[in-house]
Amino acid sequence: MAIIFGVLNLPPGGGDTQTSLSPTATTSPAGGSPETTETIQEEDTPTPAPVAGPKPGTCGRIEDETFVSVPCDVPHSAEIIPASVACSIEDFVRYAGGNSDLDVLHEDIQTGEVEGVCSARLAGTDLQQSFKDILRQDNGQRFRECVDGLAGEIVPCSEEHTGEVVFREDPANPADLQCDERAAEYMGTSVQGHYLELNIVSTEESPRRCVVEARGANSLTGSLRDLGSKAVPIGPSY
């Protein structure tokens, strides 16, 4: 009768290892055909791959496509944001506390990948707070798109302006502007209810825009977003 011994090879000192069984041939004492025993071989435990890039909410600046982190209360022009696969401006709007279907942002705001993660970038200026929910705050006006009617320029709403862009058409998907409806959604109130102070106009150059502007030679001192029942921020002539 053949006797089969099981050989157990253990790693010295124990440790976190995984094991697998592999057959080893032995010879029967009676000269019969080889039998098999099983030995234990070590396999290394796989190490999880590290997560690349800074985490969402990290403030900083971008130098030669490298993200340099700084505290959010130090002047900075970029921030890592949570994003979809596309890393789009809509991702920034949601992170900033806005509505991607309604909010119109100045083109100084850009998004793009850096070090494998999505960043939002504010061109030409530095901020001393996080972008998180900033569209719900007064400092968020610098992100919105306004019009300086005297200079004929598009400007951030934090600068002197005569009107605010409440809708900007996507040239790839042209449609009826419907500026009255767009303005009412954007402002949370109808422009007709403020007809002594405000007027709606549209632009013809691409991309076409719906603009709510101050009547006469007046200026606006703040944003019209979610105006509701608040007073219109009419300023002096300039």
ROPA-840459 format. One line per 2 residues: number of its first residue (from 1); their letters; for each residue x, y, z of C-alpha. Coordinates in Angstrom, 3 decimals. Each point is the difference from the previous one (the first is absolute). Example, Ala and Ser with C-alpha at 12.3 -4.5 7.8 and 13.67 -1.06 7.14 Angstrom:
1 = as = 12.300 -4.500 7.800; 1.370 3.440 -0.660
END
This chain:
1 = ma = 0.000 0.000 0.000; 1.420 3.461 -0.957
3 = ii = 0.166 2.694 2.666; -0.324 3.688 -1.050
5 = fg = 1.496 2.750 2.147; -1.213 3.596 -0.238
7 = vl = 2.892 2.519 0.108; -0.952 3.438 1.398
9 = nl = 2.397 2.864 -0.735; -0.695 3.044 2.187
11 = pp = 1.681 3.426 -0.418; 2.346 0.801 2.890
13 = gg = -1.478 2.358 2.611; -3.601 -0.249 -1.328
15 = gd = -1.250 3.250 -1.640; -2.817 0.908 -2.314
17 = tq = 0.399 -2.308 -2.956; -2.312 -1.880 -2.272
19 = ts = 0.611 -3.638 -0.785; -0.616 -2.359 -2.890
21 = ls = 0.286 -3.754 -0.306; 2.187 -1.643 -2.653
23 = pt = 0.533 -3.740 -0.556; 3.400 -1.658 0.719
25 = at = 0.828 -3.493 -1.275; 1.139 -2.784 2.409
27 = ts = 0.817 -3.653 -0.618; -1.877 -2.905 1.518
29 = pa = 2.162 -2.153 2.335; -1.279 -3.073 -1.848
31 = gg = 1.472 1.257 -3.268; -3.353 0.918 -1.410
33 = sp = -0.861 3.036 -2.066; 0.776 3.440 1.454
35 = et = -2.491 1.459 2.437; -0.542 3.735 0.578
37 = te = 0.100 2.068 3.141; -0.841 3.678 0.392
39 = ti = 2.365 2.783 1.067; -0.895 3.587 0.926
41 = qe = 1.620 2.865 -1.908; 0.023 3.654 1.025
43 = ed = -1.614 2.769 -2.035; 0.454 3.704 0.766
45 = tp = -3.088 1.918 1.113; -0.806 2.599 -2.727
47 = tp = 0.530 3.637 1.026; -2.778 2.468 -1.008
49 = ap = 1.119 2.607 -2.521; 0.363 3.494 1.534
51 = va = -2.578 2.659 -0.921; 1.618 2.539 -2.324
53 = gp = -0.272 3.762 0.252; -1.275 2.417 2.649
55 = kp = -3.472 -0.460 1.493; -3.127 2.100 -0.775
57 = gt = -0.070 3.163 2.099; 3.755 0.547 -0.274
59 = cg = 0.803 3.615 -0.947; 3.097 1.152 -1.834
61 = ri = 1.379 1.156 -3.316; 1.165 -1.759 -3.148
63 = ed = 3.613 0.347 -1.096; 1.163 -1.838 -3.139
65 = et = -2.923 -2.439 0.308; 0.939 -0.756 3.604
67 = fv = -2.431 0.786 2.826; 1.657 1.945 2.833
69 = sv = -2.157 -0.221 3.146; -0.576 2.930 2.357
71 = pc = -2.532 0.632 2.808; -3.336 1.263 -1.351
73 = dv = 0.298 3.276 1.977; 3.245 0.806 -1.848
75 = ph = -0.323 1.650 -3.460; -0.489 -2.727 -2.595
77 = sa = -1.528 -0.454 -3.433; -0.864 -3.694 -0.188
79 = ei = -1.708 -2.739 1.970; -0.466 -3.740 -0.412
81 = ip = -3.698 -0.834 -0.406; -2.061 -3.209 -0.157
83 = as = -0.811 -0.726 -3.600; -1.588 -2.278 -2.537
85 = va = 2.066 -1.682 -2.668; -0.071 3.154 -2.135
87 = cs = 1.289 2.467 2.671; -2.349 2.682 -1.312
89 = ie = -1.108 3.486 0.989; -3.274 -1.589 1.156
91 = df = 2.017 -1.875 2.638; 1.334 3.317 1.278
93 = vr = -3.471 1.577 0.093; -1.303 -2.830 2.173
95 = ya = 3.039 0.188 2.309; -0.409 3.775 0.272
97 = gg = -3.626 -0.389 1.104; -1.629 1.045 -3.261
99 = ns = -2.441 -1.444 -2.506; 1.663 -1.220 -3.192
101 = dl = -3.264 0.477 -1.930; -0.298 3.696 0.929
103 = dv = 3.279 1.555 1.115; 2.114 1.771 -2.607
105 = lh = 3.679 0.289 0.918; 2.636 2.365 -1.310
107 = ed = 2.440 -1.643 -2.380; 2.881 0.722 2.412
109 = iq = -1.182 -3.144 1.809; 1.465 -3.139 -1.530
111 = tg = 0.222 -3.660 0.921; 2.606 -2.555 -0.973
113 = ev = 1.949 -3.001 1.194; 3.271 0.367 1.896
115 = eg = 1.922 -2.909 1.537; -2.871 -2.321 -0.884
117 = vc = -2.719 1.957 1.842; -2.427 2.803 -0.919
119 = sa = 0.836 3.617 0.808; -1.914 3.265 -0.297
121 = rl = 2.088 3.037 -0.914; -0.724 3.698 0.370
123 = ag = 2.041 1.896 -2.572; 1.662 3.301 0.782
125 = td = -0.846 0.332 3.694; 0.467 -1.625 3.388
127 = lq = -2.628 -0.994 2.533; 0.410 -0.470 3.759
129 = qs = -2.730 -2.555 0.642; -1.162 -3.334 -1.351
131 = fk = -2.068 -0.218 -3.175; -2.397 -2.245 1.933
133 = di = -3.534 1.590 -0.039; 1.462 3.366 -1.002
135 = lr = -2.816 0.721 -2.477; -2.286 0.340 3.033
137 = qd = 2.163 2.800 1.394; 0.777 3.604 -0.951
139 = ng = 3.514 -0.981 -1.144; -1.614 -2.252 -2.568
141 = qr = -0.848 3.059 -2.124; 3.479 -0.080 -1.496
143 = fr = -0.887 -3.368 -1.544; -3.168 1.261 -1.735
145 = ec = -0.163 1.576 -3.450; -1.057 3.635 -0.374
147 = vd = 0.133 2.705 -2.669; 1.614 3.420 0.056
149 = gl = -2.271 1.745 -2.473; 2.164 3.113 -0.251
151 = ag = 3.127 -1.941 -0.916; -1.898 -2.678 -1.897
153 = ei = 1.804 -2.722 1.931; -0.822 -3.165 1.909
155 = vp = 1.258 0.388 3.579; -0.282 -1.853 3.331
157 = cs = -2.987 1.205 2.016; 2.383 1.164 2.744
159 = ee = 1.050 2.844 -2.334; -2.074 3.003 -1.023
161 = ht = -2.716 -1.150 -2.380; -3.275 1.063 -1.561
163 = ge = -1.544 -3.436 -0.561; 0.234 -3.662 0.938
165 = vv = 0.006 -3.007 -2.320; -2.883 -2.268 1.021
167 = fr = 0.407 -2.469 -2.883; 2.788 -0.821 -2.463
169 = ed = -0.803 -2.158 -2.977; 2.071 -3.046 -0.886
171 = pa = 0.956 0.646 -3.663; -0.080 -3.742 -0.628
173 = np = -3.671 -0.100 1.040; -1.638 3.228 -1.217
175 = ad = -3.593 0.571 1.045; -2.551 2.717 0.659
177 = lq = 1.533 2.122 2.756; -3.302 0.583 1.864
179 = cd = 1.673 2.752 2.017; -3.085 0.919 2.075
181 = er = -0.298 -3.556 1.309; 3.759 -0.353 0.494
183 = aa = 0.152 3.210 2.008; -2.915 -0.988 2.241
185 = ey = 1.639 -3.373 0.785; 3.358 1.610 0.689
187 = mg = -1.326 2.808 2.183; -2.854 -1.798 1.732
189 = ts = -2.294 2.845 -1.008; -1.273 1.550 -3.231
191 = vq = 1.787 2.935 -1.568; -3.407 1.554 -0.704
193 = gh = -0.421 0.460 3.746; 3.065 2.290 -0.090
195 = yl = -0.670 1.699 -3.334; 0.910 3.440 1.360
197 = el = 3.513 -1.210 0.831; 0.804 -2.927 -2.270
199 = ni = -0.215 -0.953 -3.659; 0.744 -3.185 -1.974
201 = vs = 2.156 0.009 -3.117; 1.661 -2.698 -2.092
203 = te = 3.319 -0.003 -1.848; 0.494 -1.252 -3.531
205 = es = 3.678 -0.958 -0.036; 0.801 -3.641 0.741
207 = pr = -0.587 -1.226 2.603; -3.289 1.878 0.285
209 = rc = -0.946 1.235 3.459; -3.041 1.175 1.940
211 = vv = 0.937 3.046 2.089; -2.002 1.744 2.715
213 = ea = 1.255 3.572 0.128; -0.614 3.102 2.068
215 = rg = -2.174 2.552 -1.774; 1.403 3.352 -1.064
217 = an = 3.558 0.825 1.005; -0.133 -1.874 3.304
219 = sl = 2.352 -2.743 1.096; -0.487 -3.172 2.049
221 = tg = 1.901 -0.461 3.249; -0.641 -3.716 0.498
223 = sl = -1.306 -3.180 -1.574; -3.624 -0.549 -1.018
225 = rd = 0.190 -3.750 0.647; -2.863 -1.108 2.286
227 = lg = -1.138 3.604 0.391; -3.504 -1.093 1.016
229 = sk = -1.682 2.682 2.089; 3.227 1.861 0.832
231 = av = 0.687 3.504 -1.262; 1.747 0.297 -3.363
233 = pi = 3.680 0.946 0.605; -0.161 3.193 -2.068
235 = gp = 3.061 2.237 0.184; 0.793 3.525 -1.213
237 = sy = 0.766 0.921 -3.569; 3.565 -0.436 -1.090
END
